[in-house]
């Protein structure tokens, strides 16, 4: 049987794990966004070099 202290510890651990998962997700989304940003910048540079009239 869980008492109040054990229940609070379990909830704290669960919230901590959820927070950690959210941080990891946010970091991965940032990495993906950075890669797409770099890709777009490279495409823009190539377009400027090879299509100067546009």
N, C-alpha and C positions, 0 to 999 in steps of 0.2 A: 504494500500500500504506500502510495506517495504522500509525503507530508508537504506542507507549504514550501519549505526550503528546497526540497528536491524538485518540486514542480517549477519553482522559479529558476532553478539552475538549468533544468531541461529547456524551459522557454528561452532563457538567455542564450544557451548553446544553439538552439534552433534559429533564433534571430541573428546571431552572429554568423552562422553558416549561410543564411539567406542574404545577409549584407555582403559577405565575402563573394557569393555567387553573383550578386548584382554588380559589384565592383569589377569582377573578372569579365562579365558580359560587357560592361561599359568600356573597359580597356580594349577588348577585342573589336568592338564596334568602332572605336577610335582608330585602331590600327587599320581596319578595312577602309575607313574614310580617308586616312592618310594615303593609303595605296591608290585609291581612286583619284585623289587630288593630284598626286604625282603623275599618274597616268594622263590625266586631263592636261596638266601643264606641259608634259612632253608632246602630246598631240598638238597643242596650241603652238609650241615652238616649231614643230615640224611643218605645220600649216603656214606659219610665217616665213619659214625658210624656202619652202617649195611652192607656195602660192602667194607671192608678195602682193598681188593685186587685190586680194580679198580682205 
